[in-house]
């Protein structure tokens, strides 16, 4: 944004140049202030979370994987809770954990993903 510099010969030319520079400074400060406000808005935790969910939703493979994982975790957890209840002993908890992992693996296998061992 370099302009061709004209030679300043008198007081009137100097005042005009100062007015131009002052207007340019105000415009630049306003632009910086607006950019700073946008950056602050983008860095708010609520905006970061919204953008993350929007990205997950827009990526079809990732979105499907997250939904299937949540479904697998939910099915596994509730099947464990159905079997063990609250007063399950050591064997009941072990069977419930195995059932939970099995249900998660079943849902993961149906969706084409493998669980870590």
C-alpha positions as CSV (number, residue, x, y, z in Angstrom):
1,X,0.0,0.0,0.0
2,X,2.9,2.3,-0.7
3,X,1.9,5.6,-2.3
4,X,4.1,7.7,-4.4
5,X,5.6,10.3,-2.1
6,X,5.2,13.8,-3.0
7,X,7.7,16.4,-1.9
8,X,6.4,18.5,0.9
9,X,7.2,22.2,0.1
10,X,5.1,24.2,2.5
11,X,3.1,24.2,5.7
12,X,-0.2,23.4,3.8
13,X,1.4,20.3,2.2
14,X,2.6,19.2,5.6
15,X,-0.8,19.5,7.2
16,X,-2.5,17.6,4.4
17,X,0.1,14.8,4.7
18,X,-0.5,14.7,8.5
19,X,-4.2,14.4,7.9
20,X,-3.7,11.5,5.5
21,X,-1.4,9.7,7.9
22,X,-3.8,10.3,10.8
23,X,-6.7,8.9,8.7
24,X,-4.6,5.9,7.8
25,X,-3.6,5.3,11.5
26,X,-7.3,5.4,12.5
27,X,-8.3,2.9,9.8
28,X,-5.4,0.5,10.7
29,X,-6.3,0.7,14.5
30,X,-9.9,0.0,13.7
31,X,-9.0,-3.0,11.6
32,X,-6.7,-4.3,14.3
33,X,-9.4,-3.8,16.9
34,X,-12.0,-5.7,14.8
35,X,-9.6,-8.5,14.2
36,X,-8.8,-8.8,17.9
37,X,-12.5,-9.0,18.8
38,X,-13.0,-11.8,16.2
39,X,-10.0,-13.7,17.6
40,X,-11.3,-13.3,21.2
41,X,-14.7,-14.6,20.1
42,X,-13.1,-17.6,18.3
43,X,-11.1,-18.5,21.4
44,X,-14.0,-18.6,23.8
45,X,-14.5,-22.1,25.2
46,X,-18.1,-22.2,24.1
47,X,-17.2,-21.3,20.5
48,X,-14.4,-23.9,20.5
49,X,-16.8,-26.6,21.6
50,X,-19.4,-25.5,19.1
51,X,-16.9,-25.6,16.3
52,X,-15.6,-29.0,17.3
53,X,-19.1,-30.5,17.2
54,X,-19.7,-28.8,13.9
55,X,-16.6,-30.3,12.5
56,X,-17.4,-33.8,13.8
57,X,-20.9,-33.5,12.4
58,X,-19.6,-32.4,9.0
59,X,-17.2,-35.3,8.7
60,X,-19.5,-38.2,7.9
61,X,-17.0,-41.0,8.8
62,X,-15.9,-39.4,12.0
63,X,-19.5,-38.6,13.0
64,X,-20.6,-42.1,12.3
65,X,-17.7,-43.6,14.3
66,X,-18.5,-41.3,17.3
67,X,-22.2,-42.3,17.2
68,X,-21.4,-46.0,16.9
69,X,-18.8,-45.7,19.7
70,X,-21.3,-44.0,22.0
71,X,-23.9,-46.6,21.1
72,X,-21.5,-49.4,21.9
73,X,-20.6,-47.8,25.2
74,X,-24.2,-47.3,26.1
75,X,-25.3,-50.8,25.1
76,X,-22.4,-52.3,27.0
77,X,-23.0,-50.2,30.1
78,X,-26.7,-50.9,30.3
79,X,-26.3,-54.6,29.6
80,X,-23.8,-54.8,32.5
81,X,-26.1,-52.9,34.8
82,X,-29.0,-55.2,33.9
83,X,-26.9,-58.3,34.8
84,X,-25.1,-57.1,37.8
85,X,-27.5,-54.7,39.5
86,X,-26.2,-52.9,42.6
87,X,-25.5,-55.8,44.9
88,X,-23.4,-58.0,42.5
89,X,-20.5,-59.9,44.0
90,X,-17.1,-60.3,42.5
91,X,-18.3,-62.9,39.9
92,X,-21.3,-60.9,38.9
93,X,-19.0,-57.8,38.3
94,X,-16.6,-59.9,36.3
95,X,-19.4,-61.3,34.2
96,X,-20.9,-57.8,33.8
97,X,-17.5,-56.4,32.7
98,X,-17.1,-59.2,30.2
99,X,-20.6,-58.7,28.9
100,X,-20.0,-54.9,28.6
101,X,-16.8,-55.5,26.6
102,X,-18.5,-58.1,24.4
103,X,-21.4,-55.8,23.6
104,X,-19.0,-53.0,22.8
105,X,-17.1,-55.3,20.5
106,X,-20.2,-56.5,18.8
107,X,-21.4,-53.0,18.0
108,X,-17.8,-52.1,16.9
109,X,-17.6,-55.1,14.6
110,X,-21.0,-54.3,13.1
111,X,-19.7,-50.8,12.3
112,X,-16.4,-52.0,10.9
113,X,-14.1,-50.8,13.7
114,X,-12.0,-52.9,16.1
115,X,-11.6,-52.3,19.8
116,X,-8.1,-52.1,21.2
117,X,-6.9,-55.1,23.2
